[in-house]
Amino acid sequence: MKILIIGGNGTIGKKVSAYFSQNHDVLIAGRTSGDVTVDISNSESIHAMFEKTGTLDAIICVAGEAKWKPFNELSEDDYYVGFKSKLMGQVNLVRIGKKYLSKGGSITLTTGILADDPVPMTASAAMVNGAIHSFTKAVILELAGEIRVNVVSAGMVEDAAEKYDAYFPGHNPISMQKVVNGYRKSVEGRQTGEIIRIYN
């Protein structure tokens, strides 16, 4: 398969890219580096990226920003960061990317445990993650038989535990292998509309 991994040089993206590169033709997209560059908050940038990649068999997004701030400090513009990047960025990857997918191809989006088990300072991030889950369950009703769309939603991953442990007291770090297996299930499996939760 020809697979595009957006955010393929990030903490999770590196492990996902390493796995799929073993048996597939992998292209890495990043904001400033990779085989192609993209700003997912900009639909024109997404169009330009797909024009360079051509037809694909799978698209994986492990990218997207959202503000972490106390609720009383979040401005309207702070909410728009997550809305434009992580939410609409991934919605636009489906909206635009489906035209570049081979029949039966898949798109895998990424959210996280905040959709189901938020922590303080994540009113914006949790909102965005939950919206992506709802979008995915709705959009596959209209894309059935054309392409598959799934979401991988992981807890705090091992490789980021040192950085984020204080924000997630009592959460068990998720092994990177379990996280990679979530993306394997989405890309190499046959399900669609699934929120692949990896929380334990």
C-alpha positions as a Markdown table, in Angstrom:
| # | Residue | x | y | z |
|---|---|---|---|---|
| 1 | Met | 0.0 | 0.0 | 0.0 |
| 2 | Lys | 1.0 | 3.6 | -0.6 |
| 3 | Ile | 0.4 | 5.3 | 2.8 |
| 4 | Leu | 0.7 | 9.0 | 3.7 |
| 5 | Ile | 1.4 | 9.7 | 7.4 |
| 6 | Ile | 0.8 | 13.3 | 8.4 |
| 7 | Gly | 2.8 | 14.0 | 11.5 |
| 8 | Gly | 5.0 | 11.0 | 10.8 |
| 9 | Asn | 8.0 | 12.6 | 12.6 |
| 10 | Gly | 6.2 | 13.2 | 15.9 |
| 11 | Thr | 6.3 | 11.1 | 19.1 |
| 12 | Ile | 3.6 | 8.7 | 18.0 |
| 13 | Gly | 4.1 | 9.3 | 14.3 |
| 14 | Lys | 7.7 | 8.0 | 14.3 |
| 15 | Lys | 6.6 | 4.6 | 15.7 |
| 16 | Val | 3.7 | 4.4 | 13.4 |
| 17 | Ser | 5.9 | 5.3 | 10.4 |
| 18 | Ala | 8.5 | 2.7 | 11.4 |
| 19 | Tyr | 6.0 | -0.1 | 11.5 |
| 20 | Phe | 4.3 | 0.7 | 8.2 |
| 21 | Ser | 7.6 | 1.3 | 6.4 |
| 22 | Gln | 8.5 | -2.3 | 6.8 |
| 23 | Asn | 6.0 | -3.5 | 4.3 |
| 24 | His | 4.5 | -0.5 | 2.6 |
| 25 | Asp | 5.4 | 2.6 | 0.6 |
| 26 | Val | 5.3 | 5.4 | 3.2 |
| 27 | Leu | 5.3 | 9.1 | 2.6 |
| 28 | Ile | 5.8 | 11.4 | 5.6 |
| 29 | Ala | 4.1 | 14.8 | 5.7 |
| 30 | Gly | 5.1 | 17.5 | 8.3 |
| 31 | Arg | 4.7 | 21.2 | 8.8 |
| 32 | Thr | 8.4 | 21.9 | 8.1 |
| 33 | Ser | 9.9 | 18.6 | 7.1 |
| 34 | Gly | 9.1 | 15.3 | 5.4 |
| 35 | Asp | 8.5 | 14.0 | 1.9 |
| 36 | Val | 5.9 | 16.7 | 1.6 |
| 37 | Thr | 5.0 | 19.6 | 3.8 |
| 38 | Val | 1.5 | 20.6 | 5.0 |
| 39 | Asp | -0.3 | 23.0 | 7.3 |
| 40 | Ile | -3.5 | 21.1 | 8.1 |
| 41 | Ser | -5.1 | 24.2 | 9.4 |
| 42 | Asn | -5.1 | 25.5 | 5.8 |
| 43 | Ser | -7.2 | 23.7 | 3.3 |
| 44 | Glu | -5.2 | 25.1 | 0.3 |
| 45 | Ser | -2.1 | 23.5 | 1.9 |
| 46 | Ile | -3.9 | 20.2 | 2.2 |
| 47 | His | -5.0 | 20.4 | -1.5 |
| 48 | Ala | -1.4 | 21.1 | -2.5 |
| 49 | Met | -0.1 | 18.2 | -0.5 |
| 50 | Phe | -2.4 | 15.7 | -2.1 |
| 51 | Glu | -1.6 | 17.1 | -5.6 |
| 52 | Lys | 2.0 | 16.1 | -4.8 |
| 53 | Thr | 1.3 | 12.7 | -3.3 |
| 54 | Gly | -1.2 | 11.5 | -6.0 |
| 55 | Thr | -3.4 | 8.5 | -5.4 |
| 56 | Leu | -3.0 | 6.8 | -2.0 |
| 57 | Asp | -4.3 | 3.7 | -0.4 |
| 58 | Ala | -4.3 | 5.0 | 3.2 |
| 59 | Ile | -4.0 | 8.3 | 5.0 |
| 60 | Ile | -3.0 | 8.5 | 8.6 |
| 61 | Cys | -3.1 | 11.8 | 10.6 |
| 62 | Val | -1.1 | 12.0 | 13.8 |
| 63 | Ala | -1.1 | 15.8 | 13.9 |
| 64 | Gly | -3.2 | 18.7 | 15.2 |
| 65 | Glu | -3.0 | 21.3 | 17.8 |
| 66 | Ala | -5.3 | 22.5 | 20.6 |
| 67 | Lys | -4.7 | 24.9 | 23.4 |
| 68 | Trp | -4.3 | 23.7 | 27.0 |
| 69 | Lys | -5.2 | 26.5 | 29.4 |
| 70 | Pro | -7.4 | 27.0 | 32.5 |
| 71 | Phe | -11.0 | 27.5 | 31.3 |
| 72 | Asn | -11.1 | 31.0 | 32.8 |
| 73 | Glu | -8.1 | 32.0 | 30.6 |
| 74 | Leu | -9.2 | 30.5 | 27.3 |
| 75 | Ser | -10.1 | 33.2 | 24.8 |
| 76 | Glu | -12.3 | 32.7 | 21.8 |
| 77 | Asp | -9.2 | 32.7 | 19.6 |
| 78 | Asp | -7.7 | 30.0 | 21.8 |
| 79 | Tyr | -10.6 | 27.7 | 21.0 |
| 80 | Tyr | -10.2 | 28.5 | 17.3 |
| 81 | Val | -6.6 | 27.0 | 17.4 |
| 82 | Gly | -8.0 | 23.6 | 18.1 |
| 83 | Phe | -11.0 | 24.1 | 15.8 |
| 84 | Lys | -8.9 | 25.1 | 12.8 |
| 85 | Ser | -6.0 | 22.6 | 13.4 |
| 86 | Lys | -7.0 | 19.4 | 15.1 |
| 87 | Leu | -10.8 | 19.5 | 14.2 |
| 88 | Met | -11.2 | 21.1 | 10.8 |
| 89 | Gly | -7.7 | 20.0 | 9.8 |
| 90 | Gln | -8.8 | 16.4 | 10.1 |
| 91 | Val | -12.2 | 17.0 | 8.7 |
| 92 | Asn | -10.6 | 18.6 | 5.7 |
| 93 | Leu | -8.3 | 15.6 | 5.3 |
| 94 | Val | -11.4 | 13.5 | 4.9 |
| 95 | Arg | -13.2 | 16.0 | 2.8 |
| 96 | Ile | -10.3 | 16.6 | 0.4 |
| 97 | Gly | -8.4 | 13.4 | 0.8 |
| 98 | Lys | -11.2 | 11.0 | -0.2 |
| 99 | Lys | -10.7 | 12.2 | -3.8 |
| 100 | Tyr | -7.1 | 10.9 | -3.7 |
| 101 | Leu | -7.9 | 7.5 | -2.2 |
| 102 | Ser | -8.1 | 4.3 | -4.1 |
| 103 | Lys | -11.5 | 2.6 | -3.7 |
| 104 | Gly | -11.8 | 0.9 | -0.3 |
| 105 | Gly | -8.9 | 3.0 | 1.0 |
| 106 | Ser | -8.8 | 4.2 | 4.6 |
| 107 | Ile | -8.3 | 7.4 | 6.5 |
| 108 | Thr | -7.2 | 7.2 | 10.2 |
| 109 | Leu | -7.7 | 10.2 | 12.4 |
| 110 | Thr | -6.2 | 10.8 | 15.8 |
| 111 | Thr | -7.8 | 12.1 | 19.0 |
| 112 | Gly | -7.1 | 11.0 | 22.6 |
| 113 | Ile | -8.4 | 10.0 | 26.0 |
| 114 | Leu | -9.5 | 13.6 | 26.7 |
| 115 | Ala | -12.7 | 12.9 | 24.7 |
| 116 | Asp | -13.8 | 10.4 | 27.4 |
| 117 | Asp | -11.7 | 11.2 | 30.4 |
| 118 | Pro | -10.7 | 14.9 | 30.4 |
| 119 | Val | -8.3 | 16.5 | 32.9 |
| 120 | Pro | -8.1 | 20.2 | 34.0 |
| 121 | Met | -7.1 | 22.8 | 31.4 |
| 122 | Thr | -8.5 | 20.7 | 28.5 |
| 123 | Ala | -11.9 | 22.3 | 27.8 |
| 124 | Ser | -10.8 | 23.1 | 24.3 |
| 125 | Ala | -8.8 | 19.9 | 23.6 |
| 126 | Ala | -11.5 | 17.6 | 25.0 |
| 127 | Met | -14.2 | 19.4 | 23.0 |
| 128 | Val | -12.2 | 19.0 | 19.7 |
| 129 | Asn | -11.6 | 15.3 | 20.4 |
| 130 | Gly | -15.2 | 14.6 | 21.1 |
| 131 | Ala | -16.3 | 16.4 | 17.9 |
| 132 | Ile | -14.0 | 14.3 | 15.8 |
| 133 | His | -15.5 | 11.1 | 17.3 |
| 134 | Ser | -19.0 | 12.3 | 16.4 |
| 135 | Phe | -17.9 | 13.5 | 12.9 |
| 136 | Thr | -16.4 | 10.1 | 12.2 |
| 137 | Lys | -19.5 | 8.1 | 13.2 |
| 138 | Ala | -21.7 | 10.4 | 11.0 |
| 139 | Val | -19.5 | 10.7 | 7.9 |
| 140 | Ile | -19.1 | 7.0 | 7.4 |
| 141 | Leu | -22.9 | 6.8 | 6.9 |
| 142 | Glu | -22.3 | 8.6 | 3.6 |
| 143 | Leu | -19.0 | 7.1 | 2.6 |
| 144 | Ala | -19.8 | 3.4 | 3.1 |
| 145 | Gly | -18.6 | 1.4 | 0.2 |
| 146 | Glu | -16.2 | 4.2 | -1.0 |
| 147 | Ile | -13.6 | 4.6 | 1.8 |
| 148 | Arg | -13.2 | 3.7 | 5.4 |
| 149 | Val | -12.7 | 6.3 | 8.2 |
| 150 | Asn | -11.6 | 5.4 | 11.8 |
| 151 | Val | -10.1 | 7.2 | 14.8 |
| 152 | Val | -7.3 | 6.1 | 17.1 |
| 153 | Ser | -7.8 | 7.5 | 20.6 |
| 154 | Ala | -5.0 | 6.7 | 23.0 |
| 155 | Gly | -4.3 | 7.5 | 26.5 |
| 156 | Met | -1.0 | 9.1 | 27.7 |
| 157 | Val | 1.7 | 7.2 | 25.7 |
| 158 | Glu | 4.9 | 5.8 | 27.3 |
| 159 | Asp | 7.1 | 8.0 | 25.1 |
| 160 | Ala | 5.4 | 11.1 | 26.4 |
| 161 | Ala | 4.8 | 10.0 | 30.0 |
| 162 | Glu | 7.7 | 12.0 | 31.5 |
| 163 | Lys | 6.4 | 15.2 | 30.0 |
| 164 | Tyr | 2.7 | 14.8 | 30.7 |
| 165 | Asp | 2.5 | 12.6 | 33.8 |
| 166 | Ala | 1.7 | 15.5 | 36.1 |
| 167 | Tyr | -1.3 | 16.4 | 34.0 |
| 168 | Phe | -2.6 | 12.8 | 34.1 |
| 169 | Pro | -2.4 | 11.7 | 37.7 |
| 170 | Gly | -3.1 | 8.0 | 38.1 |
| 171 | His | -3.2 | 7.3 | 34.4 |
| 172 | Asn | -1.4 | 4.2 | 33.2 |
| 173 | Pro | 1.1 | 5.0 | 30.3 |
| 174 | Ile | 0.1 | 3.1 | 27.2 |
| 175 | Ser | 2.8 | 1.1 | 25.5 |
| 176 | Met | 3.9 | 2.4 | 22.0 |
| 177 | Gln | 3.3 | -1.1 | 20.6 |
| 178 | Lys | -0.4 | -1.0 | 21.7 |
| 179 | Val | -0.7 | 2.4 | 20.1 |
| 180 | Val | 0.9 | 1.2 | 16.8 |
| 181 | Asn | -1.5 | -1.8 | 16.9 |
| 182 | Gly | -4.4 | 0.7 | 16.9 |
| 183 | Tyr | -3.2 | 2.2 | 13.6 |
| 184 | Arg | -2.6 | -1.3 | 12.2 |
| 185 | Lys | -6.2 | -2.2 | 13.1 |
| 186 | Ser | -7.5 | 0.8 | 11.3 |
| 187 | Val | -5.3 | 0.5 | 8.2 |
| 188 | Glu | -4.9 | -3.2 | 7.7 |
| 189 | Gly | -8.4 | -4.2 | 9.1 |
| 190 | Arg | -11.7 | -3.8 | 7.4 |
| 191 | Gln | -13.8 | -1.8 | 10.0 |
| 192 | Thr | -15.1 | 1.7 | 9.5 |
| 193 | Gly | -16.5 | 4.3 | 11.8 |
| 194 | Glu | -14.7 | 2.8 | 14.8 |
| 195 | Ile | -13.2 | 4.8 | 17.6 |
| 196 | Ile | -10.3 | 2.6 | 18.5 |
| 197 | Arg | -9.8 | 3.4 | 22.2 |
| 198 | Ile | -6.5 | 2.4 | 23.7 |
| 199 | Tyr | -6.8 | 3.5 | 27.3 |
| 200 | Asn | -5.3 | 0.6 | 29.3 |
